[in-house]
Amino acid sequence: MKSLALSLAIVAAALTAAHADPIADRKALMKERGGLVGQIAPIAKGEQPFDAAKVAEVFTALQANAEKYDVDALFPADSKTGDTKASPKIWEDMAGYKAQAEKYKADVTAAAAAKPQDVDAFRAEFGKVTANCGACHQAWRL
């Protein structure tokens, strides 16, 4: 019975992978990421009061989002064209792109671990995280 269940799980996973849409998946992750950043950007701009609990929640969610960002799965060779703003440079320098993604993940993980308790500490961490966004968009996005 266990081998039947295992076999069915393997088939289901294979079928899911066969129907995966890496362009849609990466767009969904980026949309989520942008929405999360948008929740705390007003705090960084001084438009909303500092809220340590909200900042911690969003940094933790950004870290979870970064953990789901599997470059190999999201950028297979057959996803260079279509409804995407990903630059061809990604596939030309996959190692560089992976390094950029890992830097973002490290910075957002550090921000989540820091748990900023005042607006100045938050802005320092937020600046490191969002600098990655700008650098990546400039180098790797059309």
N, C-alpha and C positions, 0 to 999 in steps of 0.2 A: 504494500500500500504506500509506503514511504517513497519507493522508487517511482511509482506512478505520479505521486504528487510532485516529486522533484522534476520528473520529465515534463509535466504540464507547466510547471513554473518556468522551466527553460524555454519551452515553446512560446509561452506568453511573453517572456522577456525578449525573445528574438523577434516576435511579431511587433512588439512595441518599438523596438529599435528600428525595425524596417520601416515603420510609419512615422518615425520621428522627423521633425522639421527643424533642423538646427537654426535656420534663419529666424523662424518664429520663436524658438526657444531663447535665442540670445536677445531678440528684441524685447521679449517679455521680461527677461532678467534686467535689461537696461531700463525699461520703463519702471519696473519696481524700484530699482536703484535710484532713479531720478525722483520718483515720488517720495522716497525716504529722505533724500537730501533736501527736497523741497519742504519737508516738515520742520526741519531745524535751521534752514537758511535764514528765516526771519529772525531767529535768535542771534545768529552771527551778525546780522545787519543792524541789530538793536531795535528791530521793529516789534519784537515780542520779548517779554521778560525771560531771563534764564530760568530753566526748569531742569534740574539735575536728573530727575527721574525720566523725563521725556528724552533728554539727550542720551542717557544710558540705554534706554529702550531702542532708540533709533540706531545708535552705534552697534548694538547687538544685532539688530535686524540687518544692518549693512554687512556685518561680518557673516551672518548666515547666507546672505545673498552672494557674497564673494566666495563662500565655500561651494556654492552650487555652480560657479562659473568655471566649468571644465573646458579649457581652450580646445583640447583635442576633439571633444564631442561637439562643441559648438561651431567649430571652424574646419569641417572636413573639406577636402579639395573640391568636392562637388557643390559647395555652397558659396562659391566666389561670385556668382551672378544671381540675379533675381531681385526681389524686393529687399535690397540691403544697402546700407550706407557704409559697409565695411570696405576699407581700402584694399586694393590688391597687394599693397605693401605687407599686409598681415601674412599672406602666404609666401611672399618673397623673403620675409625675415621672421619666420615663425618663432625662432628662439628669442628674438627681441621682443616680440609681442607677448610671449609667455613671461618674459622677465618683467614687462610692464604690468601684466595682470598679477604676478606674484608680489610686486612692490605694493600695488594697491591693497592686496589682501593683507600683507604685513602691516601696512599703515592703518587700515581699518581695524585690524585685530588689536593693534597697540592702542588705538583710540578707545575701543570698547573696554580694554583692560584698565585704561587710565581712569575711567569713571570721573570725568571732570566735575569738580564741585563748585566752580565759579565760572563766570563768563569768559574771563581771560584764558583760563586753562582750556575751556571748550573751544574758543576761537583758535588757539594754537593747534589743537588736534583736528578741528574741522578744516583748517587751512591745509594741513598735510594731506588729509583725505581728498579734498576737492582739487588740490593741485594735480593729483593723479588724473582726475577726470579731464581737466583741461589739457594736460600733456597727452593723454591717450586720444582724445578727440582730435587734437591738432595733428598728431602723427599717424593715426591709424583709421581715421574716419573720413569719408568723402564729404 
